[in-house]
Amino acid sequence: MVRILSLHRGLMAIAAVFCLMGAIVAPKIATAQVTAFKQAVAEAAARDDDIAAFYRSTAYAPLWTGPGEEDRARRAELIRAIKSASDHGLPIQRYDPDGVMRVLEAVRTPRDRGEAEVMLSKLYLKYARDIQSGMLVPGQIDDAIKREIQYQDRTANLKRLVGEPAARVFRSLPPRSMEYNALLKEKIEMQRLLAAGGWGPTVPSAKLEPGDSGNAVVALRNRLIAMGYLGRTNTRTFDGDITEAVRQFQEAHGLNPDGVAGPATMKQINIGVKERLQSVFVALERERWFNTDRGKRHVLVNIPDFSAKIIDDDRITLRTRSVVGAAREDRPTPEFSDMMEHMVINPSWYVPRSIATKEYLPELKRNPYAAGHIEITDRSGRVVSRNTVNFAAFTERTFPFAMRQPPSRSNALGLVKFMFPNKYNIYLHDTPAKSLFSKDVRAFSHGCIRLAEPFEFAYTLLAKQTDDPEGLFKRILNTGKETKLKLAEPVPVHLIYRTAVTNARGHTEYRGDIYGRDAKIWQALSRAGVALGAVQG
């Protein structure tokens, strides 16, 4: 009620100014007041090219502060939006609704009204950009977040308010994806849990398995019950029901579902509601960064989920495990989007210079015949005889050679790689190191993404351009020759980083923050005034 009365007072203050311009005011005075309003708008908007262009296009007509019903509806929707910004994980104080109301209530002259008019347009554009495309700039948080934000045109955002009902415009501003809506629901649920005290005590054990008993098992039992994975039970033993509950928990957190609460599983079980809620807030911001057309068919790689998917019309047509960049030095996989153009069957591995000089050169200095499966070539591409080179004479900077591993089943790239040419030299590929796909945390590469089922990945991609994708692929594979196979239609590839993700049933699952990027984003959100909050009841 207080908010409604405050809003009413603000709107009435603006309306009072228009009474001065009604029929009781002489034409010359009314004209002077209109001129004063327009001059104030022009001056206030002069420092913002987009806003100035908009008002010039409307002959400085009011958008927010006019006496009509549409103006009142726009004001009401804007005030409502900024007062409920926290519903989307945005900080209300960023938009200062109380300060806005004080300005509106203080309007007395046409000049006051003109300045308030531009203030509201600036506020609207700030809110619109935040909720459409995110409040933070990704690259300023972590330089491995290469995502380029597609910001909406600011003038177009203002023009929409002239041609469409205000309520419809404001409803359309947030991302419309199912993922965003699911995260909003999860936010409310996790805030309720936070208000209720969370999931209770953590489990004081590094590992528990079937057959164990005692206080640690009781703690595990109680936590699984609180999380909704286990029904009510008084057991003090790690029995079949607890084993099944652990399996379900593991599946929901991207872990190997073996039913044993080992170190990786226990780490995830002991993460509290507060940290999970932070993941949801970060995921909402990330979803705003990614508020774009992803393509009817696209490849989606979620780095912390260690997965790669081919998605057609919002349906997963193939999902496979992946290995991503190691969490050290320059190896983490960057986040960006590009277009997959072709695949290379029986690829050569052209060793990146950083690997050649930092990893292979020290070995060659000790033994010139080390890494014998790798060819060493000169600038002309000719193979160099190792016994003619004094590798000890070179440094990382002066090493003059390139290195190449010819096609083979033991090639570091396996038997196929999927190319979306980019300046980061990242691609998807096969690997001979199949054992890594059985691990819970699969961060081992130099940055590229290794696929557990690369052949099936290729068949699915080729199914759009041939009736026999497997036959086509294997005929080329069996030649043993390095062959570039172009995709008939390029496919968008999105490398994302989500620790809170929605499954096919609409439930939110959680993953580990393997590179610590989400922690950095949360810190930035927190500094900007975002608070977790808690829903009572």
C-alpha positions in Angstrom: 0.0 0.0 0.0 2.9 2.4 0.8 4.4 1.8 -2.6 1.1 2.4 -4.3 0.5 5.6 -2.5 4.1 6.8 -3.2 3.7 6.0 -6.9 0.3 7.8 -6.9 1.8 11.0 -5.3 4.6 11.0 -8.0 2.2 10.7 -10.9 -0.2 13.3 -9.4 2.7 15.7 -9.1 3.4 15.4 -12.9 -0.2 15.6 -13.7 -0.5 18.8 -11.8 2.0 20.4 -14.1 -0.3 19.6 -17.0 -3.2 21.4 -15.4 -1.2 24.6 -15.9 -1.3 23.8 -19.6 -5.0 23.1 -20.0 -7.8 25.3 -21.2 -7.5 27.7 -18.3 -4.0 28.8 -19.5 -3.6 31.4 -22.1 -2.3 30.1 -25.5 0.9 32.1 -25.3 1.7 30.8 -21.8 0.9 27.2 -22.9 3.2 27.6 -25.9 6.0 28.9 -23.7 5.6 26.0 -21.3 5.7 23.5 -24.2 8.8 25.2 -25.5 10.5 25.1 -22.1 9.7 21.4 -21.8 11.2 20.6 -25.2 14.2 22.7 -24.6 14.8 21.0 -21.2 14.5 17.6 -22.9 16.9 18.6 -25.7 19.5 19.8 -23.2 19.2 16.8 -20.9 19.3 14.3 -23.8 22.3 16.0 -25.5 24.9 13.9 -23.7 23.3 10.7 -24.9 23.2 10.3 -28.7 20.6 7.5 -28.8 18.2 9.3 -26.5 18.7 12.6 -28.3 18.0 10.9 -31.7 14.8 9.4 -30.3 13.4 12.7 -29.0 14.4 14.5 -32.3 12.4 11.8 -34.2 9.3 12.5 -32.0 9.7 16.3 -32.1 10.4 16.1 -28.3 7.0 14.7 -27.5 6.8 13.2 -23.9 7.1 9.5 -23.6 6.7 9.2 -19.8 5.5 12.5 -18.4 2.5 13.3 -20.5 -1.0 13.4 -19.0 -2.4 10.6 -21.2 -3.2 7.0 -20.1 -0.4 5.5 -22.2 2.2 7.8 -20.4 0.8 6.8 -17.0 1.0 3.1 -18.0 4.6 3.5 -19.1 5.6 5.2 -15.8 3.8 2.6 -13.8 5.4 -0.3 -15.6 8.9 1.2 -15.3 8.5 1.8 -11.5 7.1 -1.7 -11.1 10.0 -3.2 -13.0 12.8 -1.5 -11.1 11.1 -2.2 -7.7 10.9 -5.9 -8.6 14.4 -6.1 -10.2 15.5 -8.5 -7.5 13.1 -11.1 -8.9 15.6 -11.4 -11.7 18.7 -11.3 -9.5 19.4 -7.7 -10.2 20.0 -5.1 -7.4 17.1 -2.8 -6.8 19.4 0.0 -5.5 21.0 0.1 -8.9 17.9 1.8 -10.2 17.1 3.8 -7.0 13.3 3.7 -7.2 13.0 5.9 -4.0 15.2 8.5 -5.5 13.2 8.4 -8.8 9.9 8.9 -6.8 11.4 11.9 -5.0 12.3 13.5 -8.4 8.8 12.9 -9.8 7.1 14.3 -6.7 9.3 17.4 -6.9 8.2 18.3 -10.5 6.7 21.7 -10.5 7.7 23.4 -13.8 7.9 22.4 -17.5 11.7 22.4 -17.2 11.5 20.0 -14.2 9.2 17.8 -16.2 11.6 17.8 -19.2 14.5 16.8 -17.0 12.4 14.1 -15.4 11.4 12.9 -18.8 15.0 12.2 -19.9 15.8 10.7 -16.5 13.1 8.1 -17.0 14.3 7.3 -20.5 17.9 6.8 -19.2 16.6 4.6 -16.4 14.5 2.5 -18.8 17.4 2.0 -21.1 19.7 1.0 -18.2 17.1 -1.5 -16.9 16.4 -2.8 -20.4 20.0 -3.5 -21.1 20.7 -5.1 -17.8 17.7 -7.5 -18.0 18.2 -8.2 -21.8 21.9 -8.6 -21.9 23.3 -8.7 -18.4 24.6 -6.1 -16.0 28.3 -7.2 -16.2 30.7 -7.2 -19.1 32.0 -10.8 -19.4 35.6 -10.0 -20.5 36.1 -7.7 -17.5 35.4 -10.6 -15.1 37.7 -13.2 -16.7 39.7 -12.8 -19.9 38.8 -16.4 -20.9 35.2 -15.4 -21.2 35.3 -14.4 -24.8 31.5 -14.2 -25.3 30.5 -11.2 -27.4 27.2 -9.7 -26.1 24.6 -8.8 -28.7 23.2 -5.6 -27.2 19.8 -4.5 -28.4 19.6 -1.1 -30.2 18.8 1.5 -27.5 16.8 3.8 -29.8 14.7 0.9 -31.0 14.0 -0.1 -27.4 12.6 3.4 -26.9 10.6 3.4 -30.1 8.9 0.1 -29.1 7.3 2.0 -26.2 5.6 4.3 -28.7 4.1 1.5 -30.8 3.3 -1.2 -28.3 1.5 -1.5 -24.9 4.0 -0.8 -22.1 3.1 -4.0 -20.3 3.9 -6.1 -23.3 7.2 -4.3 -23.9 8.4 -4.9 -20.3 7.3 -8.5 -20.4 9.4 -9.1 -23.5 12.6 -7.6 -22.1 14.0 -10.6 -20.1 15.3 -13.7 -21.9 12.4 -15.9 -23.1 14.3 -19.2 -22.9 13.0 -22.2 -21.0 16.3 -22.2 -19.1 15.9 -18.7 -17.8 12.4 -19.4 -16.6 13.5 -22.6 -14.9 16.3 -20.7 -13.2 13.8 -18.1 -11.9 11.7 -20.9 -10.3 14.9 -22.5 -8.8 15.9 -19.1 -7.4 12.6 -18.8 -5.5 12.8 -22.4 -4.2 16.4 -22.0 -3.1 15.6 -18.7 -1.3 12.8 -20.5 0.6 15.3 -23.2 1.6 17.8 -20.6 2.7 15.2 -19.0 4.9 14.3 -22.4 6.4 17.9 -23.1 7.3 19.1 -25.1 4.3 19.8 -28.9 4.3 21.1 -29.2 7.8 24.6 -30.3 9.0 27.2 -31.5 6.5 28.6 -35.0 6.4 31.8 -35.4 8.5 33.4 -38.0 6.3 35.6 -38.1 3.1 34.0 -41.4 1.9 31.1 -43.6 2.7 30.0 -46.8 0.9 27.4 -49.5 1.2 27.7 -51.4 4.5 29.1 -48.5 6.5 27.3 -47.4 9.6 27.5 -44.8 12.4 27.0 -41.1 12.9 28.5 -40.1 9.5 26.0 -42.4 7.7 23.2 -40.8 9.8 24.4 -37.3 8.7 24.5 -38.5 5.0 21.0 -40.0 5.4 19.5 -36.8 6.9 21.1 -34.6 4.2 19.8 -36.8 1.4 16.3 -36.7 2.9 16.5 -32.9 3.2 17.6 -32.7 -0.5 14.7 -34.9 -1.6 16.7 -37.9 -2.8 15.6 -40.2 0.1 12.3 -40.9 1.8 11.9 -40.9 5.6 13.9 -43.7 7.2 15.6 -44.3 10.6 18.4 -46.5 9.2 22.0 -46.0 10.6 23.4 -48.2 7.9 24.4 -47.4 4.3 21.8 -49.7 2.9 20.2 -50.2 -0.6 17.9 -47.2 -0.2 20.8 -44.9 0.6 22.8 -46.4 -2.2 20.0 -45.6 -4.7 19.7 -42.1 -3.3 23.4 -41.5 -3.7 23.1 -42.7 -7.3 20.3 -40.3 -8.0 22.3 -37.5 -6.5 25.3 -38.4 -8.6 23.3 -38.4 -11.8 21.9 -35.0 -10.9 25.4 -33.6 -10.4 27.2 -35.0 -13.4 29.1 -37.7 -11.4 29.6 -41.4 -12.1 26.5 -43.0 -10.6 28.2 -45.9 -8.7 26.3 -45.4 -5.4 29.5 -44.8 -3.5 29.8 -41.4 -1.7 33.5 -40.9 -2.6 35.4 -37.6 -2.3 34.0 -36.0 -5.4 30.4 -37.0 -4.4 30.9 -36.0 -0.8 32.2 -32.6 -1.9 29.0 -31.9 -3.8 26.8 -33.3 -1.1 28.3 -30.9 1.4 27.8 -27.8 -0.7 25.2 -25.7 1.0 22.0 -23.9 -0.2 23.8 -20.5 -0.1 26.5 -21.6 -2.6 23.9 -23.3 -4.8 21.8 -20.1 -4.8 24.9 -18.1 -5.9 25.2 -20.5 -8.8 21.6 -19.8 -9.8 22.2 -16.0 -9.7 25.3 -16.4 -11.8 23.5 -18.6 -14.3 20.8 -16.0 -14.6 23.4 -13.4 -15.5 25.1 -15.8 -17.9 21.7 -16.5 -19.6 21.3 -12.8 -20.1 24.7 -12.7 -21.8 23.6 -15.5 -24.0 20.2 -14.0 -24.9 20.5 -14.6 -28.7 19.3 -16.9 -31.4 21.4 -20.1 -30.9 20.3 -21.7 -34.2 17.6 -24.3 -34.9 20.5 -26.8 -35.0 23.5 -26.1 -32.8 26.3 -27.7 -30.8 26.3 -26.9 -27.1 29.4 -27.6 -25.0 28.9 -27.0 -21.3 32.4 -26.9 -19.9 31.8 -27.7 -16.2 29.3 -30.4 -17.2 31.9 -32.1 -19.4 29.3 -32.6 -22.1 28.8 -31.9 -25.7 25.3 -31.9 -27.3 23.8 -31.6 -30.8 20.5 -29.9 -30.4 17.8 -29.7 -33.1 14.7 -27.6 -32.6 15.3 -27.5 -28.8 15.6 -31.3 -28.7 18.9 -33.1 -27.8 19.6 -35.4 -30.7 23.0 -36.5 -29.4 24.8 -36.1 -26.1 28.3 -37.3 -25.3 30.8 -36.9 -22.5 33.7 -34.6 -23.1 37.2 -33.7 -21.7 37.9 -30.0 -21.4 41.0 -27.9 -20.7 42.9 -28.4 -17.6 42.5 -25.9 -14.7 46.0 -24.5 -14.9 48.1 -21.9 -16.7 46.8 -21.3 -20.2 44.9 -24.5 -20.6 41.3 -23.7 -19.5 38.8 -23.8 -22.4 37.5 -20.4 -23.3 33.9 -19.4 -23.7 32.7 -18.2 -27.1 30.5 -19.0 -30.1 31.4 -19.7 -33.7 30.3 -21.7 -36.7 31.4 -25.3 -37.4 32.2 -25.5 -41.1 33.8 -28.9 -41.6 35.3 -32.0 -40.1 38.7 -33.6 -40.8 38.8 -37.3 -41.0 42.2 -39.0 -40.3 43.6 -35.7 -39.2 47.2 -34.8 -38.7 48.0 -33.1 -35.4 49.9 -29.9 -36.0 51.5 -29.4 -32.6 50.8 -25.9 -31.2 54.0 -23.9 -30.8 53.4 -23.5 -27.1 53.3 -27.2 -26.7 56.3 -27.8 -29.0 58.5 -25.3 -27.2 57.4 -25.8 -23.6 56.8 -29.6 -23.6 58.7 -31.2 -26.4 61.8 -29.0 -26.7 63.0 -29.9 -23.2 62.6 -33.6 -24.1 64.5 -33.1 -27.3 67.3 -31.4 -25.5 67.7 -34.5 -23.3 67.2 -36.9 -26.2 66.9 -35.9 -29.8 64.9 -39.0 -30.6 62.3 -38.4 -27.9 58.6 -38.2 -29.1 59.5 -40.3 -32.1 55.9 -40.4 -33.3 56.1 -36.7 -34.0 57.7 -35.4 -37.3 59.9 -32.3 -37.1 59.6 -30.0 -40.1 61.4 -26.9 -41.3 59.7 -23.7 -42.6 59.2 -25.3 -46.0 57.4 -28.3 -44.5 60.3 -30.7 -45.1 61.0 -33.4 -42.5 64.2 -32.7 -40.5 66.6 -35.5 -39.6 66.9 -35.4 -35.8 70.6 -36.5 -35.8 71.5 -33.3 -37.7 70.0 -30.9 -35.2 71.5 -29.6 -31.9 68.3 -29.0 -30.0 70.3 -27.7 -27.0 71.1 -24.6 -29.0 67.5 -23.4 -29.1 65.3 -21.6 -26.6 61.5 -21.4 -26.7 61.8 -18.1 -28.6 64.4 -19.3 -31.2 63.1 -22.8 -31.9 62.8 -22.7 -35.7 60.8 -25.9 -36.4 57.2 -27.1 -36.6 56.0 -30.5 -35.3 53.4 -32.7 -36.8 51.9 -36.1 -35.9 50.7 -37.9 -39.1 47.2 -39.6 -39.2 46.9 -42.8 -37.2 44.8 -44.4 -34.5 47.3 -43.2 -31.9 47.2 -39.6 -33.2 46.5 -37.1 -30.4 43.4 -36.0 -32.2 42.2 -39.5 -32.8 40.5 -40.2 -36.1 38.3 -37.1 -36.6 38.2 -33.4 -35.6 35.4 -30.9 -35.9 36.5 -27.4 -37.0 34.9 -24.1 -36.3 37.9 -21.9 -37.2 38.6 -19.4 -34.4 41.5 -17.3 -33.2 41.7 -19.4 -30.0 42.6 -22.6 -31.9 39.9 -24.5 -30.2 38.1 -27.4 -31.8 36.3 -30.7 -30.9 38.1 -34.0 -31.6 38.5 -37.7 -31.0 41.2 -39.0 -28.7 43.0 -42.3 -28.1 42.9 -41.6 -24.3 39.5 -43.1 -23.7 40.0 -43.9 -20.0 39.7 -40.2 -19.1 35.9 -40.3 -19.9 35.3 -42.5 -16.9 36.5 -39.8 -14.4 34.1 -37.5 -12.5 36.2 -34.4 -13.3 37.4 -34.4 -16.9 39.6 -31.3 -17.2 42.8 -32.6 -18.8 43.3 -31.1 -22.3 45.2 -28.1 -23.5 41.9 -26.3 -24.1 40.3 -28.3 -27.0 37.3 -30.5 -26.3 37.7 -34.2 -26.6 34.6 -36.3 -27.3 33.8 -39.8 -26.0 31.7 -40.7 -29.0 33.2 -38.8 -31.9 32.0 -41.1 -34.7 28.4 -40.9 -33.5 28.9 -37.1 -33.3 30.0 -37.1 -36.9 27.1 -39.4 -38.1 24.6 -37.0 -36.4 26.1 -34.0 -38.1 26.2 -35.7 -41.5 22.6 -37.0 -41.3 21.4 -33.6 -42.6 23.3 -34.1 -45.9 23.3 -37.8 -46.7 21.1 -40.8 -46.4 24.0 -42.9 -45.2 26.1 -40.8 -42.9 27.9 -43.8 -41.3 28.7 -45.3 -44.7 30.1 -41.9 -46.0 32.2 -41.4 -42.9 33.7 -44.9 -42.8 34.5 -44.9 -46.5 36.7 -41.9 -46.0 38.0 -43.2 -42.7 39.1 -46.5 -44.3 41.3 -44.6 -46.9 43.6 -43.6 -44.0 44.2 -40.3 -45.8 43.6 -36.9 -44.2 40.4 -35.6 -45.7 38.4 -32.5 -45.2 34.6 -33.0 -45.3 32.6 -29.9 -45.5 29.2 -29.6 -43.8 26.4 -28.7 -46.2 25.2 -26.1 -43.7 27.5 -24.6 -41.1 26.4 -25.3 -37.5 26.6 -22.8 -34.7 28.9 -24.0 -31.8 28.4 -22.5 -28.3 31.0 -23.1 -25.6 29.3 -22.1 -22.4 30.0 -22.4 -18.7 27.1 -23.3 -16.4 27.3 -24.7 -12.9 23.5 -24.5 -12.6 21.7 -26.2 -15.5 18.2 -27.5 -16.3 17.6 -31.1 -17.2 15.0 -32.4 -19.7 12.4 -32.6 -16.8 12.9 -28.9 -16.0 14.8 -29.6 -12.7 17.9 -27.7 -11.9 21.2 -29.6 -11.5 24.6 -28.4 -10.3 28.2 -28.8 -11.4 31.5 -27.8 -10.0 33.1 -24.5 -10.7 36.2 -26.1 -12.2 37.9 -22.8 -13.2 36.5 -20.6 -10.5 34.9 -18.3 -13.1 31.4 -18.4 -11.4 33.0 -17.4 -8.1 34.5 -14.3 -9.9 31.1 -13.4 -11.4 29.3 -13.8 -8.1 31.9 -11.5 -6.5 31.2 -8.9 -9.2 27.4 -9.3 -8.8 27.8 -8.9 -5.0 29.9 -5.8 -5.4 27.2 -4.4 -7.7 24.7 -4.8 -4.9 23.1 -8.2 -5.7 22.0 -10.0 -2.5 20.8 -13.6 -2.2 17.7 -12.7 -0.2 15.3 -15.3 1.2 11.6 -16.0 0.6 9.7 -16.5 3.8 7.0 -19.1 4.2 
